[in-house]
Amino acid sequence: MKRLPQILLICMLLLVSAAHSGAQQQASVAIFPFGSLSSGDRWITTGLPRDLVEKLIRTPELRPVPLDRIDEQLAAVVPKKSKGPAWLAPSVQRKVGQWLEADLILTGAVGASNSRGSARDFLGGLSIVPSVTPEGSEVWIAAQLIDVHRGVAVSWAFAEGSREGFFELQAAIYLQIISDLGIDPGTMPRGTVGRPTEFSAAYKTTLEAEDLLLEERETKHHEKQWRRAIKKLEKSLKIDPSYAKTYTLLGRAYQRQGQLDGALAAFGQSSALDPNYVEPRMAIADFAKMAGDTPAEMRALDSVLEAASWDDTALDRMGQAHERLGQTERAAHYYDRAIRLSDGEPDRLYRAGSVKVSLGEFDKAIEYLDRAVARLPGESPYHVMLTRAYTRAGYLDQAQATLQTAVNIGVESTDLWLAAGELALEKKDYAAAESAFAHVLELQPGRMDARLMVARLRVLRGDHHAAIEAYNAAIADGIPLEDIVEPLAKAFAGAGEKDKAEELYRKALSNQPDNVDWLLARSRILIESMRHAEAIPPLRRLRELHLDHLDATEWLAGAYAVVGNDAEAIRLYRALLVSSPELSHVYVRLGELNYRVRNFESARNAYEDAISAGLGTSDVYAGLGLSEEELRRYRSARTAYQNALDRDRTNAIARAGLQRMRSKIRTPRREPSAAEWAQRGHNRMDSGDIEGAINAFERSIAKRGNNARVLNDLGLAYAMIGDTGRARIAFEKAEQADPSTETAYNLGRLSFQEGKPSEAMLNYQIVLQRDATFLTAALNLSALQASAGDAGSAIQTLSDIREHYPESGAVTISLANAYFQSGELDRAARLYREATGIANAAADAHIGLGNVSLCQGDTTSAADHYQQAIASAPDNPDARVNLGTVLIQQGRYDEAVLEFQRALELNPSDLALYLNLAVLYYHTEQYPESLEYCRAVIEQDASVVEAQRLIGDIAMATEEYQLAVDAYGAVLLQDSGDLSAILGVAEAYVALEQPEMARDYWQQWLDLIGEDPAYESQTSAISRRLNGEENAAATWFYEQIKELRSLTESL
């Protein structure tokens, strides 16, 4: 195909206003028909606007105005003898742009290269048109971009080249448009730049067919037009069978003829050829909607959004689909996204506002509905819903003003009367409400929403029995109980029939067991009715749904307290305070409950917390006094009782307590010394009262601040509650006061706790410099050295400490392990054998000897040692895991399964055991069992890609190929370079007869492997498959894949 080697593009650019380039919404662009100054180039002027529209559809920041809307508006202003819209006066062009609600207008002209003076005239005499015509040039395109809001042209462009280079010319114009608007051309998706077809004949033929389909609207001979168009489209496909637009037009023609199967096939082929082509995907969605298949419509719309996530029409339709399915939250999500892109359609604003009203998001609903009314005043549903939104939001004055505005402009409907009645209800103007509802029912007898409003009015007026009668009549007429359960229950409660209200919620919950509002309402009724035991199940269910639900947690704790389950009540109250420490009254309940279960220390702390939170009532101080008295802290008790009486002289508990304290308090007790506070700290640590221990140690330090031992104890206490920052401060102060092995050791443990292994090793080395016999420091240091891969240093550390502890099983085993890690198997075996005679070390010793035998290939000896280890320590799962591994190597799979299962019983949290069992069952073709263990792994940790990959292998083995695609895909989400998963997906797509998808993954695999010689045979096989060279021996190909997996996986 002959093309001009270079496209000449000359432009003059002015920046578009920030209101258009930086706004969140898409800029709306109206592309006027291009004028033609040469009779032979009509196909260019016809196709150019259509192609530019398609490019703008694929541009996230821009939204083209439909061409038929533009033609309709231009028809009213363009004279019949006019050259065309390109030569309209700027004021007329701007007016048309305003009618179209466009932000920008693109207008232009096309002419032959020998008429380049016309291009200068069109561009207002700008000097951007060269005076010399480039060699080979045949045609030029001139264009200008007009800012509708400012009424001025903001950029001009001129492109010149051959007619065969038409696609490059239109790409040049498009690139100039987006560049002028500040859009990065490098981010544009497929289809915005480049040739839609390599054959100009196919393009022109498809263009002629499109003209016939458009002309069909204006002629009576529809069938003839359709047949002519189809013939041209079929001719175009013979020229270029990969031209996606041709298939889309063919689908439209088939659709008009009623050939729905052919239309769907054509749209599907178009989508497959061009993944970013929106129109055929939207056409498939239209088919699904016409068939009433909402899920299928949503799948089609999802595919539209995959191609163009910024398509506001698809987002709006997704919202409508979710709304039809009753999924209002999802509907609101899609409506929000659509409106952020384009808020020009009042119906869209109305739909979004209505959904927001149903969700209780009234401020957002008002925003949307107000804009809908402003765009299309007088539309009754808009005014009605806006009135309801203001009413339900509590903005009653605005609701009244909105209602009055609707009446003033002539809006009249029963819906508006109903909204007026609802507003009157909120304003407590019950007479007006009664009148409004009566008017609605007079015009529409039996209207259900009006009847329900009347029932609500009866409740508000206190006529509960009449309300109940009205609601029951509505149910009898077919309204679902779930729609009115709350107002009907309220009516029953108002009538004093709480049992019936509770029964009503129970029935509703049988159909919707997870409705949070109903669970809460039923629980409230049960608690108010003193049926606390019955309230516990719904409250527990509510907390399962929303663990942080404050009311549910507090009510459940209270219910447990009433039925005598004090421990559970205390646990829940504590959980409540973790999330909401401002609930000071909960401290009081904790104080009462802890006192009741004789946990006086905790009771005292709870009462003190209540007082600190500002709830120092007489009863709280009395409770504190009782707790202090039980703890034999009589002076503190006396103070508390006195504070209680200061607040209420009639408090009997405080008066009796104060009387008792007179006989118990003798002489003033002296303040404990630093040593005594330290001893108290130790005692509290021994009893598990870590907070109390910290308090005691800090008091000791306050009396004697440089006591290194107490500082060490304080650091240990902080470390026990996870406060590593304060623990480090205490340990470092201890080290400054008196450097010791204990302090250095504690710093080492703390550094390890903080995830700082290098710092931990340094501290342990300091310990051993100060005391070479410090056994645990040596063991900890060697373990860190080994985990860092420094087996030599670990051996040296352990050898030094072994001189001091030659009979230590832990040292001997650790040293043997270090030798084993370094590959010195003989030394490791000698030490393991020595350890078999040391108490409590035999099991680990035999495990080590089994590992050595396994490394030497002696599975029989390895199995014997592992069995001896099991005999020495039956509860040690490691020996059973290792034995299971050996049994697998010996082909004794059933016995291996038993060992792994026994190990799992001993250590049920070890995910590796689940995975080992899954792999073992897979290799013995017990696929259901293997799948069960894989899923058990994923339930506990979804990041274990080995389990996901194995699910893919199982799915392939059982021919569940879509499951295989999903499983391998889950692996690739976590590790996009997983060679086995990439190959697995490709195999699955081959089985699903989706070769193009398989080719993409094969190519991805080849890109990752590169020139690695280890994969030479697999690379060759896959390359041949990619090149279309089918392998006659298909089984050989799959054997190559298995060989690849053996290279990329280890069991």
NUFIRO-99556 format. One record per residue (C-alpha): x negated, y, z. Coordinates in steps of 0.25 Angstrom, whole numbers, plus 5000, padded with zeros to 4 digits. Layout:
<nodes>
XYZ;...
</nodes>
This chain:
<nodes>
500050005000;499550144996;499350245007;498750385008;497450355016;497750475025;498950555030;498850705031;499550755043;499550905047;500250955059;500451085067;500851055081;501551135092;501751075106;503151035108;503751095121;503551015134;505050995136;504950895124;503550835125;503550815140;504950785144;505350645149;506450635139;506150595124;506150715114;507250705104;506850715090;507750745078;507150705065;507750775053;507850715039;506550755032;506750845020;506150785006;505550874996;505250764986;506350674980;505450544981;505250554996;506650535001;506250405007;505250475015;506150585021;507250475023;506350375031;505450475038;506550525049;506950385051;505550335053;505250455062;506450425071;505950275072;504650325077;505250425087;506150305092;504750235096;504250365102;504550365117;504550515119;505450545107;506850515103;507350535089;508750585086;509550485077;509450525063;510950505061;511250615072;510250705065;510850685051;512250715057;511850845063;511050885051;512250855042;512950975048;511851075046;511051035033;511651095020;511850995009;510951065000;509851085010;508451025009;508750955022;508650965037;507150995036;507451135030;508551175040;508351305047;507551285060;508751335068;509651225062;508651115064;508651155079;510151165080;510251025074;509150975084;509951035095;511250965091;510450835091;509850865105;508450845099;507150905105;506450905092;506750905077;505750835066;506050895052;505250875040;505050865025;504450775015;503850815001;502850774990;501450814992;501550904980;502550994987;501751015000;502151165000;503551125004;502851055016;502251195020;503551265018;504251155027;503251175038;503451325038;502151355030;501251295040;499851265035;499851125039;500151075025;498751055018;498551135005;497851004998;498650884996;497950755000;497650654990;498650544988;499750624996;501150614991;502050665001;502150755014;502950755026;503150885034;503850895048;504050985059;504550965073;505551065079;505751085094;507251095095;507251165108;506351275104;506751275090;505351275084;504451185076;503451125085;502551045075;502351025060;501750905053;501350875039;500950735033;500550705019;500250575012;500750465002;502150415002;501550275005;501050335017;502350385022;502350305035;501050375038;501650505035;502850485044;501850425055;501150555054;502350645056;502750555068;501450565075;501450715073;502750725080;502350645092;501050715093;501750845093;502550795104;501350755113;501650605111;500350515110;500450445097;499550335103;500750285112;501750265101;502350125099;502350045087;503150095075;502950245077;501650245068;501450155057;502150095045;503550025048;503249955035;502049935025;502949945013;503550075009;504550005000;505149935012;505250065019;505950135008;506950015005;507250005020;507450155020;508450145008;509250035016;509250125028;509850235020;510950135015;511250095029;511350245033;512250275021;513150165024;513850255035;514250355024;514750255013;515950165012;515150045006;514549995019;514349855014;513649895001;512749985009;512349875019;512049775008;511249875000;510449905013;510249765017;509649735003;508649845004;508249805018;508049665013;507249715002;506449795011;506149675020;505649605008;504649715006;504249715021;504849615030;504249675042;504949815041;505749825055;506649935051;507149855039;507649745048;508349845057;509049905045;509449765040;509949735054;510849865053;511349825040;511649685044;512349735056;513249825048;513649705039;513949625052;512749525050;512449535065;511449415065;510649475053;510649605060;510149555073;509049475066;508649595058;508549685071;507749575078;506749565066;506649715066;506349715081;505249605080;504549685069;504549815076;504549795091;504749945093;505949965084;507150005092;508250005082;508349855080;508249825095;509349925097;510249855086;510049725093;510549795106;511749845099;512149705094;512049655108;512949765113;513949745103;513949595107;514149635121;512849565125;512249665135;511049585139;510649565125;510849715122;509949745134;508849645129;508949725116;508849855122;507649805131;506949775117;507249915113;506649975126;505449885124;505249945110;505550085115;505750105130;506150255128;507350215119;508450295127;509550225119;509050085123;508950135138;510350195138;510950065132;510149975142;510850065153;512150035147;511949885146;511549885160;512749965164;513649865157;513049755165;513249835178;511749855180;511850005184;510550025189;509849965177;510750055168;510450175176;508950145174;509050135159;509950255158;508950335166;507850295156;508750335144;509150465150;507650505153;507350485138;508650555133;509750615140;510550675128;511650575127;512750605137;513350465137;511950415142;511950515153;513350475157;513050325157;511850355166;512550445175;513750345177;512750235181;512050325191;513350355197;513650205199;512250195205;512450305215;511350395208;512250515208;511250625206;510650555193;512050525189;512450675190;511150715182;511550625170;513050645170;512850795171;511950795159;513050705152;514150805155;513250925150;512950855137;514350815134;515350895143;516850845143;516550695143;517450645153;516550525158;515350615160;516150715169;516850605177;515550535180;514750665184;515950695193;515750565200;514250575201;514350705208;515550655217;514750525221;513450605223;514250695233;514150825225;515550855226;515550995221;514750955209;515750845206;516950945207;516251045198;515950925188;517450885189;517951025187;517051045175;517550915168;519050965170;518651105165;518151055152;519350965150;518850825154;520050745158;520050595162;520450505173;519050475176;518850625179;520050615188;519450495195;518150575197;518950685203;519650595213;518250535217;517750675219;518950715228;518750585236;517350635239;517850775242;518850705252;519950775244;520850645244;522050715239;521350755226;520750615225;522050555226;522650645216;521550615206;521550465208;523050465206;522950545193;521950435188;522850325191;524050395185;523350405172;522650265173;523450175182;522650065189;521350135186;520350055195;519350165198;520450255202;521150155211;519750135218;519650275220;521050285226;520650165235;519350245239;520250365242;521150275251;519850235259;519450385261;520850425266;520750305276;521850225269;521050105269;522150005267;522650075255;521150075250;521049925252;522349895245;521849985233;520449915233;521149775234;522049815222;520849845214;520249715217;521549645213;521549725200;520149665196;519049765202;517949685208;517849685223;516349725221;516749855215;517549895227;517049825239;516449945246;517650035246;518549915249;517649875261;517650015266;519150015265;519249885273;518249945283;519150075284;520349985287;519649915298;519449785291;517949775291;518049625290;518749635276;517649735272;516549645276;517349525268;517449615256;515949645256;515649495258;516549455246;515849565237;514449515242;514849375237;514749425223;513649525225;512849475237;511749575235;512549705235;511749785246;512849885249;513849775251;512949695260;512649815268;514149855269;514549715274;513449705284;513849845290;515349795291;514849665298;513949735308;515049835311;515949715314;514849655323;514649545314;513149555314;512849405311;513649415298;512949545294;511649475294;511749395281;512149515272;511049605279;510049505276;510449495262;510349645261;508949645266;508549535256;509049635245;508449755252;507449725262;507249875266;508749905268;508749985281;510149965285;510149815282;508949795290;509449875302;510849805301;510249665300;509249695312;510449745320;511249615316;510149525320;510049595333;511549575336;511549425333;510249415342;509249395331;508349495338;507049455331;507649475317;508249605322;506849655327;506149615314;507149685305;507149815314;505649815313;505749795298;506649915297;505650005305;504549965295;505350025284;506050135291;505350175304;506150295305;507350215310;507050245325;508350175330;507750035325;506650055335;507750055346;508349925341;506949865340;506749905355;508049845359;507849715352;506449695356;506849715370;507949615369;506949505364;505949545375;504949605366;504749725375;503449775368;504149785355;505349845362;504549955369;503849985355;505149995348;505750095359;504450175358;504550185343;506050225344;505650335354;504450385345;505450385333;506350485341;507350395347;507050415362;508450385367;508750345382;509050205377;507750195369;506950235381;507750145390;507350025380;505950075381;505950065396;506549925396;505449875386;504349945394;504849885407;504849745401;503349765397;503049815412;502749955407;503550015418;502950155418;503350155403;504650095406;504950205417;504550315407;505550255397;506650245406;506450385411;506450435397;507750355395;508450425407;507950565403;508750545390;509950475397;510050475412;511150375411;510350265404;510550145414;509350065408;508350175410;508850205424;508750055428;507450045422;506850165429;507350115442;506649985439;505350055436;505250115449;505049985456;504049935445;503050055444;502150065455;500850145453;500450215440;499650125431;498350175426;497950195412;497350065406;495850075403;495250065389;494949915392;496349895397;496949945384;496049865376;496449735384;497949775382;497549785367;497049645367;498249595374;499149655365;498449605353;498549465359;500049475360;500149525346;500449675350;499449735340;500149875340;500049875355;498549825355;498249935345;498850035355;498049975367;496749975359;496950115355;497150155370;495950085374;495150155363;495750295367;495150265381;493850215376;493650245361;492350175358;492650035362;492249955350;492949825355;494349895357;494149965343;493949825337;495149775344;495949895339;495449875325;495849725325;497249765330;497449865318;496949765309;497949665314;499049755310;498449785296;497949935300;496549915294;496350065294;496450085309;495749945311;494549995303;494450125311;494450045324;493349945319;492450055314;492550135327;492250005334;491049985325;490550125328;490750115343;490049975344;489549905331;489949755333;490149625326;491549625330;491849765324;491049725311;491849595310;493149675312;492849765301;492549655292;493849585294;494549725292;493849745279;494249615274;495649645279;495649775271;495149695258;493749745259;492849625258;491549695255;491649775268;492149655276;490849575272;489949695276;490649695290;490449545291;488949565288;488849665299;489449575308;488449465305;487349555306;487749595320;488149445324;487649335315;488549235322;489849305319;490549185313;491849245307;491149365301;490149265294;491349185289;492149305284;490949365277;490649235270;492049225266;492049365260;490649335253;491249205247;492449275242;491649385236;490849275228;489549285236;489449145240;487949165243;488249265254;489249185260;488349065261;487249155268;488349205278;488849075281;487449005282;487049115292;488249095301;488148945300;486848955307;487649005319;488848905317;488348775311;489548705316;490548795311;491548735301;491948865295;490548915293;490148775286;491448775277;491248925273;489748895270;490148775262;491148855254;490148965251;489248855245;490348795238;490748935232;489248955228;489248825220;488248755230;489148625231;488148535238;487948635250;489448665251;489648505252;488648485262;489248595271;490648545269;490248405273;489648465286;490948535289;491748405288;491148375302;491548515308;492848525315;493948595308;493048605295;493348465289;494448505280;493748625274;492548545273;493248435265;493948545256;492548595253;491948455250;493148435241;492948565233;491448525231;491848385226;492848455217;491748545211;490948425209;492048355201;492248245212;493848255214;493848125221;492948175232;493648315232;494948245234;494448165246;493848285253;495148365251;495948245257;494948245269;495148395271;496648375271;496448265281;495648365290;496648475288;498048435283;498548575283;497448635275;498048665261;496748685254;496348545254;497648495248;497548605237;496148555233;496548415234;497748445225;496748505215;495848385215;497148295213;497448375201;496148355195;496248205197;497648205190;498448165203;499448275201;500548225211;499548215222;499048355219;500448415220;500648345233;499348415239;499748555233;501148545239;500548505253;499548625252;500748715248;501448665261;500248705269;500048835262;501448875255;500849015252;499748975243;500149005229;498948935223;499648805228;500948835221;500148865208;499348735209;500648655210;501248725199;500048695190;500048555194;501448535191;501248605178;500148505174;501048385178;502148445169;503048465181;503548595176;504648635186;503848605198;502748685192;503648805189;504248805203;502848825209;502448935199;503749005203;503348985217;502049055215;502649175207;503749195218;502649215228;501649295219;502049335205;500649375201;500149235200;500049225185;499649075186;501049035190;501649125179;500749065169;501048925173;502548955172;502248995158;501548855155;502648785162;503648855153;502848825140;502848675145;504348675147;504648755134;505148875141;504448975133;505149105137;504849065151;503349045147;503349185140;503849245153;502849175162;501649205153;502149345152;502149355167;500749315168;500349415157;501049525165;499949505176;498849465167;498949505153;497649435149;498049295154;497649205142;498449085146;499749165148;499549245134;499449105127;500649055135;501449165130;501049145116;501348995117;502749025122;503049125111;502649025101;503648925107;504649035107;504449055092;503949195094;502649195087;502449345087;502449355102;501449235102;500549305092;500449425101;500049345113;499049255105;498449385100;498349445114;497649315119;496649325107;496349475111;496049435125;495149315122;494349385111;493149305107;493049215119;492449085114;493049005125;494449025118;493949005104;494848885100;496048955106;495749085100;495649015086;496948945088;497749065092;497049145081;497549045071;498949055076;498949205076;498549205061;499749115058;498848985056;499848885062;499048765068;499548635063;499148565076;500048655085;499648565097;498148595095;498548745097;499148715110;498048635114;497148755112;498048835120;497948735132;496448745130;496448895131;497248885144;496248795150;495248905147;496049015153;496748945165;496248865177;497248775185;
</nodes>
